């Protein structure tokens, strides 16, 4: 799976290099998050690839959700920690 996720980051980077906008969007379906970071411990290659993509111009966005028994909705943007 790691190779596939890195492939997607490379494709987003290529889009930026071609002059387009590219966004990597993370939707966090938890209520206890105040920041987002890639899991360096579990997948260091992906974490490094995400940082490289961001440095190349890929926008990295993370949003937390409000979670309730009968609903789920995007609540707020949270900062990305490299």
N, CA, C and O atoms as a MOPAC input file, in Angstrom:
PM7 MOZYME 1SCF
protein

 N      0.82000 1    -1.20000 1     0.00000 1
 C      0.00000 1     0.00000 1     0.00000 1
 C      0.86000 1     1.25900 1     0.00000 1
 O      0.46800 1     2.26400 1    -0.59300 1
 N      2.00200 1     1.23100 1     0.63800 1
 C      2.85000 1     2.41300 1     0.70400 1
 C      3.23500 1     2.89000 1    -0.70200 1
 O      3.23500 1     4.09100 1    -0.97200 1
 N      3.55900 1     1.95900 1    -1.58400 1
 C      3.94700 1     2.35000 1    -2.93900 1
 C      2.80400 1     3.08300 1    -3.63600 1
 O      3.04100 1     4.04800 1    -4.36200 1
 N      1.57800 1     2.63600 1    -3.42400 1
 C      0.42200 1     3.28700 1    -4.05300 1
 C      0.22600 1     4.70500 1    -3.51000 1
 O     -0.04100 1     5.62900 1    -4.27800 1
 N      0.35600 1     4.88100 1    -2.20600 1
 C      0.16900 1     6.20700 1    -1.62500 1
 C      1.25500 1     7.16900 1    -2.09700 1
 O      0.97900 1     8.34300 1    -2.34600 1
 N      2.46700 1     6.68500 1    -2.22100 1
 C      3.54300 1     7.53400 1    -2.73300 1
 C      3.32200 1     7.87200 1    -4.19700 1
 O      3.64900 1     8.97200 1    -4.64200 1
 N      2.76400 1     6.92400 1    -4.95000 1
 C      2.44600 1     7.17800 1    -6.36300 1
 C      1.47200 1     8.34700 1    -6.47400 1
 O      1.62600 1     9.20900 1    -7.33800 1
 N      0.47200 1     8.37300 1    -5.60000 1
 C     -0.50000 1     9.46400 1    -5.62700 1
 C      0.17200 1    10.80600 1    -5.30700 1
 O     -0.13500 1    11.82000 1    -5.93400 1
 N      1.07200 1    10.80800 1    -4.34900 1
 C      1.78600 1    12.05700 1    -4.02600 1
 C      2.63600 1    12.51900 1    -5.21000 1
 O      2.70800 1    13.71400 1    -5.49300 1
 N      3.27400 1    11.58500 1    -5.89400 1
 C      4.06600 1    11.95100 1    -7.08800 1
 C      3.16700 1    12.50600 1    -8.18800 1
 O      3.55000 1    13.44500 1    -8.88600 1
 N      1.97400 1    11.93200 1    -8.34900 1
 C      1.03200 1    12.43700 1    -9.35800 1
 C      0.57300 1    13.85400 1    -9.00900 1
 O      0.45500 1    14.70300 1    -9.89200 1
 N      0.31800 1    14.10700 1    -7.73500 1
 C     -0.06900 1    15.46400 1    -7.32000 1
 C      1.07500 1    16.44100 1    -7.55900 1
 O      0.85400 1    17.56400 1    -8.01200 1
 N      2.28500 1    16.01900 1    -7.25600 1
 C      3.45200 1    16.87700 1    -7.48900 1
 C      3.60500 1    17.19400 1    -8.97100 1
 O      3.92500 1    18.32700 1    -9.33100 1
 N      3.38200 1    16.21500 1    -9.82800 1
 C      3.46400 1    16.43000 1   -11.27900 1
 C      2.41300 1    17.43700 1   -11.73700 1
 O      2.66600 1    18.23900 1   -12.63600 1
 N      1.23700 1    17.39500 1   -11.11900 1
 C      0.19300 1    18.36400 1   -11.47100 1
 C      0.64800 1    19.77900 1   -11.15400 1
 O      0.44300 1    20.69600 1   -11.94900 1
 N      1.26800 1    19.95500 1    -9.98900 1
 C      1.76800 1    21.28200 1    -9.60200 1
 C      2.85600 1    21.72700 1   -10.58000 1
 O      2.87300 1    22.87900 1   -11.01600 1
 N      3.75800 1    20.81500 1   -10.92000 1
 C      4.83100 1    21.14100 1   -11.86400 1
 C      4.28500 1    21.52300 1   -13.23300 1
 O      4.92700 1    22.27600 1   -13.96600 1
 N      3.10100 1    21.01100 1   -13.58800 1
 C      2.46200 1    21.34500 1   -14.86400 1
 C      1.67800 1    22.65100 1   -14.78500 1
 O      1.09900 1    23.09900 1   -15.77400 1
 N      1.66600 1    23.26100 1   -13.59100 1
 C      0.98600 1    24.54400 1   -13.44400 1
 C     -0.40700 1    24.47500 1   -12.85100 1
 O     -1.09900 1    25.49000 1   -12.77000 1
 N     -0.82400 1    23.29400 1   -12.43600 1
 C     -2.15600 1    23.12200 1   -11.85800 1
 C     -2.09500 1    23.19400 1   -10.33100 1
 O     -1.02000 1    23.16400 1    -9.73300 1
 N     -3.25300 1    23.28900 1    -9.73100 1
 C     -3.37900 1    23.22800 1    -8.28200 1
 C     -3.58700 1    21.77500 1    -7.88400 1
 O     -4.33700 1    21.04800 1    -8.53500 1
 N     -2.92500 1    21.35300 1    -6.81700 1
 C     -3.10000 1    19.99700 1    -6.30400 1
 C     -3.22600 1    20.06900 1    -4.78800 1
 O     -2.48700 1    20.79300 1    -4.12100 1
 N     -4.17500 1    19.30700 1    -4.25800 1
 C     -4.45400 1    19.32900 1    -2.82400 1
 C     -4.51000 1    17.90100 1    -2.29400 1
 O     -5.16800 1    17.03900 1    -2.87600 1
 N     -3.82500 1    17.66400 1    -1.20100 1
 C     -3.95000 1    16.41300 1    -0.45000 1
 C     -4.82600 1    16.73500 1     0.75600 1
 O     -4.42900 1    17.49700 1     1.63700 1
 N     -6.01600 1    16.15100 1     0.78800 1
 C     -6.99900 1    16.46400 1     1.82200 1
 C     -7.14300 1    15.29100 1     2.78000 1
 O     -7.39000 1    14.15900 1     2.36300 1
 N     -6.98700 1    15.57400 1     4.06100 1
 C     -7.19600 1    14.58500 1     5.10900 1
 C     -8.42700 1    14.98500 1     5.89900 1
 O     -8.50900 1    16.10600 1     6.40100 1
 N     -9.38200 1    14.07900 1     6.01200 1
 C    -10.59500 1    14.30200 1     6.80300 1
 C    -10.49700 1    13.38400 1     8.02000 1
 O    -10.50900 1    12.15900 1     7.89500 1
 N    -10.40000 1    13.99300 1     9.18500 1
 C    -10.18700 1    13.26400 1    10.42700 1
 C    -11.52000 1    13.12200 1    11.14200 1
 O    -12.09600 1    14.10300 1    11.61300 1
 N    -11.99200 1    11.90700 1    11.21500 1
 C    -13.31700 1    11.65600 1    11.78300 1
 C    -13.20400 1    11.33600 1    13.27500 1
 O    -13.61300 1    10.27600 1    13.74800 1
 N    -12.63500 1    12.29800 1    13.98700 1
 C    -12.47200 1    12.23700 1    15.43400 1
 C    -12.74200 1    13.62700 1    15.98500 1
 O    -12.65200 1    14.62100 1    15.26400 1
 N    -13.06900 1    13.68600 1    17.24300 1
 C    -13.34100 1    14.99300 1    17.86400 1
 C    -12.21300 1    15.45200 1    18.76700 1
 O    -12.27400 1    16.55800 1    19.30400 1
 N    -11.19100 1    14.64000 1    18.94800 1
 C    -10.13200 1    14.96600 1    19.90400 1
 C     -8.81700 1    15.37100 1    19.24400 1
 O     -7.76900 1    15.27400 1    19.88200 1
 N     -8.83400 1    15.81400 1    18.00700 1
 C     -7.60800 1    16.20000 1    17.29900 1
 C     -7.50500 1    17.71100 1    17.17300 1
 O     -8.46100 1    18.38700 1    16.79500 1
 N     -6.33500 1    18.22100 1    17.49500 1
 C     -6.06000 1    19.64900 1    17.34700 1
 C     -5.00900 1    19.91300 1    16.28400 1
 O     -4.79000 1    21.06200 1    15.89800 1
 N     -4.34800 1    18.85000 1    15.80100 1
 C     -3.32200 1    18.98000 1    14.77400 1
 C     -3.22000 1    17.65200 1    14.03500 1
 O     -3.66400 1    16.61300 1    14.52300 1
 N     -2.62600 1    17.71000 1    12.85200 1
 C     -2.44500 1    16.52900 1    12.02100 1
 C     -0.97800 1    16.38500 1    11.67400 1
 O     -0.29700 1    17.37600 1    11.41000 1
 N     -0.49100 1    15.16300 1    11.67500 1
 C      0.83400 1    14.87700 1    11.13000 1
 C      0.80400 1    13.47200 1    10.55200 1
 O      0.05800 1    12.61200 1    11.02000 1
 N      1.61900 1    13.24800 1     9.53600 1
 C      1.73800 1    11.90700 1     8.97800 1
 C      2.43300 1    11.02700 1    10.01300 1
 O      3.26800 1    11.51000 1    10.77700 1
 N      2.10500 1     9.78400 1    10.04100 1
 C      2.65500 1     8.87000 1    11.04000 1
 C      4.06800 1     8.43500 1    10.63400 1
 O      4.24900 1     7.47200 1     9.88900 1
 N      5.04200 1     9.15500 1    11.13300 1
 C      6.44900 1     8.85700 1    10.81200 1
 C      6.85000 1     7.47100 1    11.30400 1
 O      7.67100 1     6.80400 1    10.67600 1
 N      6.27400 1     7.03300 1    12.42700 1
 C      6.63800 1     5.73300 1    13.00100 1
 C      6.14700 1     4.57200 1    12.13300 1
 O      6.88500 1     3.61300 1    11.90300 1
 N      4.90700 1     4.65600 1    11.65300 1
 C      4.32400 1     3.55100 1    10.88900 1
 C      4.72200 1     3.55500 1     9.41900 1
 O      4.89000 1     2.49300 1     8.82000 1
 N      4.87400 1     4.74600 1     8.83200 1
 C      5.19200 1     4.81800 1     7.40500 1
 C      6.10800 1     6.01600 1     7.14000 1
 O      5.66000 1     7.04000 1     6.62400 1
 N      7.37400 1     5.88800 1     7.49000 1
 C      8.30300 1     7.01100 1     7.30200 1
 C      8.44600 1     7.44100 1     5.84200 1
 O      8.66900 1     8.61900 1     5.56300 1
 N      8.32100 1     6.49900 1     4.91400 1
 C      8.43400 1     6.85500 1     3.49300 1
 C      7.28900 1     7.77500 1     3.08100 1
 O      7.50400 1     8.74900 1     2.35900 1
 N      6.07500 1     7.47000 1     3.53500 1
 C      4.93700 1     8.32500 1     3.19200 1
 C      5.08200 1     9.69200 1     3.85300 1
 O      4.82900 1    10.71400 1     3.21400 1
 N      5.47900 1     9.72500 1     5.10300 1
 C      5.64700 1    11.00500 1     5.80000 1
 C      6.67000 1    11.87700 1     5.07300 1
 O      6.46300 1    13.07900 1     4.90400 1
 N      7.75400 1    11.27200 1     4.65200 1
 C      8.78300 1    12.00600 1     3.89800 1
 C      8.23500 1    12.45200 1     2.53600 1
 O      8.49400 1    13.57100 1     2.09200 1
 N      7.48300 1    11.57200 1     1.88200 1
 C      6.89300 1    11.90900 1     0.58300 1
 C      5.87900 1    13.03100 1     0.68900 1
 O      5.80300 1    13.88200 1    -0.19800 1
 N      5.09300 1    13.04600 1     1.77000 1
 C      4.12400 1    14.12300 1     1.96200 1
 C      4.82700 1    15.45300 1     2.15600 1
 O      4.39800 1    16.46700 1     1.60600 1
 N      5.89400 1    15.46100 1     2.92700 1
 C      6.66900 1    16.69200 1     3.12500 1
 C      7.26700 1    17.16000 1     1.80300 1
 O      7.23300 1    18.35100 1     1.49400 1
 N      7.80800 1    16.24000 1     1.03100 1
 C      8.39500 1    16.60100 1    -0.27400 1
 C      7.33100 1    17.16400 1    -1.20800 1
 O      7.57400 1    18.14800 1    -1.90700 1
 N      6.15900 1    16.54700 1    -1.22400 1
 C      5.07800 1    17.04200 1    -2.07800 1
 C      4.67100 1    18.44600 1    -1.65700 1
 O      4.45000 1    19.30700 1    -2.50900 1
 N      4.57100 1    18.68600 1    -0.37100 1
 C      4.21000 1    20.02000 1     0.12700 1
 C      5.27200 1    21.04300 1    -0.26700 1
 O      4.94600 1    22.15800 1    -0.67300 1
 N      6.51900 1    20.66400 1    -0.14900 1
 C      7.60300 1    21.58100 1    -0.53700 1
 C      7.57100 1    21.87300 1    -2.03300 1
 O      8.03100 1    22.93000 1    -2.46600 1
 N      7.03400 1    20.95100 1    -2.82600 1
 C      6.91500 1    21.14900 1    -4.27300 1
 C      5.68100 1    21.97100 1    -4.64500 1
 O      5.51100 1    22.35400 1    -5.80200 1
 N      4.81700 1    22.24200 1    -3.65200 1
 C      3.65400 1    23.07700 1    -3.92500 1
 C      2.30300 1    22.40800 1    -3.76300 1
 O      1.27500 1    23.05700 1    -3.95200 1
 N      2.27400 1    21.12000 1    -3.41800 1
 C      1.00000 1    20.44800 1    -3.15100 1
 C      0.46200 1    20.99800 1    -1.83000 1
 O      1.17200 1    21.01400 1    -0.82400 1
 N     -0.78600 1    21.44600 1    -1.83800 1
 C     -1.39400 1    21.94300 1    -0.61000 1
 C     -1.80100 1    20.75600 1     0.25600 1
 O     -2.40100 1    19.79800 1    -0.23100 1
 N     -1.47500 1    20.82500 1     1.52600 1
 C     -1.86200 1    19.77700 1     2.46800 1
 C     -2.89600 1    20.39000 1     3.40800 1
 O     -2.59800 1    21.31300 1     4.16600 1
 N     -4.11300 1    19.86200 1     3.34500 1
 C     -5.20500 1    20.36200 1     4.17000 1
 C     -5.70600 1    19.24200 1     5.06400 1
 O     -5.78800 1    18.08700 1     4.64600 1
 N     -6.03900 1    19.59400 1     6.29200 1
 C     -6.61000 1    18.62000 1     7.22400 1
 C     -7.81000 1    19.27100 1     7.90400 1
 O     -7.74200 1    20.41100 1     8.36400 1
 N     -8.89800 1    18.52700 1     7.95700 1
 C    -10.12500 1    19.00300 1     8.59000 1
 C    -10.61700 1    17.97200 1     9.59000 1
 O    -10.62700 1    16.77300 1     9.31300 1
 N    -11.02200 1    18.45100 1    10.74900 1
 C    -11.61500 1    17.59900 1    11.77000 1
 C    -13.12500 1    17.60900 1    11.59800 1
 O    -13.69300 1    18.52900 1    11.01100 1
 N    -13.75600 1    16.57900 1    12.11500 1
 C    -15.20200 1    16.44400 1    12.00900 1
 C    -15.87400 1    16.58700 1    13.37000 1
 O    -15.27200 1    16.34200 1    14.41600 1
 N    -17.11900 1    16.98300 1    13.32100 1
 C    -18.01000 1    16.83500 1    14.46400 1
 C    -18.68900 1    15.48900 1    14.27500 1
 O    -19.26200 1    15.22000 1    13.22000 1
 N    -18.62600 1    14.65500 1    15.28500 1
 C    -19.19100 1    13.31700 1    15.20400 1
 C    -20.29500 1    13.19100 1    16.24700 1
 O    -20.08300 1    13.47000 1    17.42700 1
 N    -21.46600 1    12.76900 1    15.80300 1
 C    -22.59200 1    12.53600 1    16.69600 1
 C    -23.24200 1    11.20900 1    16.30800 1
 O    -22.90800 1    10.63300 1    15.27200 1
 N    -24.14400 1    10.73500 1    17.11500 1
 C    -24.81700 1     9.46800 1    16.85200 1
 C    -25.55500 1     9.49700 1    15.51300 1
 O    -25.59500 1     8.49500 1    14.80000 1
 N    -26.13100 1    10.63300 1    15.18100 1
 C    -26.95800 1    10.71400 1    13.97600 1
 C    -26.36500 1    11.58800 1    12.86800 1
 O    -27.02600 1    11.85900 1    11.86600 1
 N    -25.11300 1    12.02900 1    13.05400 1
 C    -24.53400 1    12.89900 1    12.01200 1
 C    -23.01500 1    12.91800 1    12.07800 1
 O    -22.39700 1    12.57600 1    13.08700 1
 N    -22.45200 1    13.33000 1    10.96600 1
 C    -21.01100 1    13.50800 1    10.83400 1
 C    -20.82100 1    14.68000 1     9.89200 1
 O    -21.38400 1    14.68800 1     8.79700 1
 N    -20.04300 1    15.66400 1    10.29400 1
 C    -19.84600 1    16.81700 1     9.41900 1
 C    -18.47900 1    17.44000 1     9.60300 1
 O    -17.88000 1    17.35800 1    10.67500 1
 N    -17.99700 1    18.06100 1     8.54800 1
 C    -16.73000 1    18.77800 1     8.62000 1
 C    -16.90700 1    19.94700 1     9.58000 1
 O    -17.85600 1    20.72100 1     9.45900 1
 N    -15.99400 1    20.06900 1    10.52900 1
 C    -16.13800 1    21.09400 1    11.56000 1
 C    -15.15700 1    22.25200 1    11.39900 1
 O    -15.54700 1    23.42000 1    11.40900 1
 N    -13.87600 1    21.90800 1    11.25000 1
 C    -12.88200 1    22.98300 1    11.23600 1
 C    -11.57300 1    22.47100 1    10.63400 1
 O    -11.26400 1    21.28000 1    10.65500 1
 N    -10.83600 1    23.41600 1    10.10600 1
 C     -9.50900 1    23.09600 1     9.59900 1
 C     -8.55300 1    22.99400 1    10.77900 1
 O     -8.62600 1    23.77700 1    11.72700 1
 N     -7.66000 1    22.02100 1    10.70600 1
 C     -6.66200 1    21.90300 1    11.75700 1
 C     -5.26800 1    21.98900 1    11.12800 1
 O     -5.09200 1    21.61900 1     9.96700 1
 N     -4.29200 1    22.46700 1    11.87500 1
 C     -2.96300 1    22.65200 1    11.30200 1
 C     -2.23100 1    21.33200 1    11.04700 1
 O     -2.43300 1    20.33700 1    11.74300 1
 N     -1.39200 1    21.36500 1    10.04400 1
 C     -0.55400 1    20.22200 1     9.70500 1
 C      0.81100 1    20.45300 1    10.30800 1
 O      1.41500 1    21.50900 1    10.11900 1
 N      1.29200 1    19.47200 1    11.02900 1
 C      2.61400 1    19.51800 1    11.64200 1
 C      3.53100 1    18.59200 1    10.87000 1
 O      3.28300 1    17.38800 1    10.80400 1
 N      4.56800 1    19.12800 1    10.29500 1
 C      5.50800 1    18.30100 1     9.50000 1
 C      6.32800 1    17.47400 1    10.39500 1
 O      7.17500 1    16.71300 1     9.92800 1

